[in-house]
Each structure stands twice: as C-alpha cells, then as structure tokens.
Amino acid sequence: MELYERWLSPESFSRRDYGYFLSLKSEAFVAMERPDSAAMNGLEALALARETNSARTHREILRLVGKLRRWRQRESVRELRHAVLA
C-alpha cells in the first residue's frame, strides 16, 4: 500500500490510467480487509472509468464488487454496488 500512497496521484498519470490504478488500489484494500477504503476508492475509480470510457477499469470495479461481497451490509459497499448498477 505504501507504493500506492507514494506514487499514485492524479498528476502522475492520465485520468484513464489513474482510474485503472485506483481500481487496483481498491482491490489491495480488500486484501487488507479494509472494505470502506476499498469502496471509497472504487467509487472514485468508477467515476473516472465512466468519464474516460474505460472498459478495463470498469471490469476491475466489477471484480472489486464481487470481492466485497462478504461486506455487502456495509453502507460504503452498498453505495459502490448501487453506483455500479446505476
């Protein structure tokens, strides 16, 4: 996670690539069992995926929602799931 925090910024990448790497960071939060952080970053990545028309990032967000299934009752996870379905 330290590498994401150190190097991942909107200024370092195109918006499209930033969204993709943000989606991967979200999945790292899942591995660390931090569902709220995963969902929050996932929402931002989803917005960028839609803005940039990135199917690659959208696929990662769909994967993220699946990985967050065990925390589906958490408000942040429900918010992400609803945003994906919207």
N, C-alpha and C positions, 0 to 999 in steps of 0.2 A: 504494500500500500504506500510505503514511503516514496517509491518511484513515481507513482501516480500523483501524489501530493506535490512532489518536487518539480516534475516536468510537464504535467498535463495542465495546460491553460489555453483559453480561447485565443490568446495572442500567438501561441506557438504553432497552431495548426489551422487549416482551412476549417470552416464551420462544419462541413461534411465529415472530415476526419475527426474533428474534436467530438462530435456527436458519437461517432463509432467508438472511439477510445473511452468515452464516458460510459457507454453501454458496457464495455468490458470491465471498467472500474466497478460498475454496479454489480456485476457477477462476482468480482473479488469480494465485495461486501457480503454477498450471500455466503461465500465460502467461510467468511469470518463470523457468520451468524449475526449480522447487523442488518436486519431486514429494512429498518426505517431508512438507513443511509442508502441501501440498495435501491429502494423505491424512489427516494428523493432524486438521486442521480439518474435513475431510469426515466423519471418524468421529464427531466431536462433533456436527456438524450432523445426521447420520443419526440419532443417538440422540434429538436434540430433535425431529426430524421424526416419529419413531415415538411419542415421548411426547405430542406435540401433535396427532398425526394429520394432519400437513401434507403433502398430496399435492404441493403446489407445491415444497416443499423436497426431497421425495423425488425428484421429476423432475430437479431440479438435481443431486442426488447421482448419479443415473443418468448424466446428461450428463458429470459430472466423471469417473466411472469410464471412460467412453469416451475422454475427453481424456487420461487417464493410461495408456492402453493401451501406449504406447511404453516405459513404465517398469514394465510388468507383473511383471518379475522382482524388483523391489524388495520387501522384506518389508512395508514400510508400505502399499504399493499393494495387495499381495496381501491384507493384513489388511482393508483397506477393501472390496475386491471380495468377500471371503468374508462380511463383515458385511452387505453389500447382499443377498447371496444367501441369507442365513440367515433 
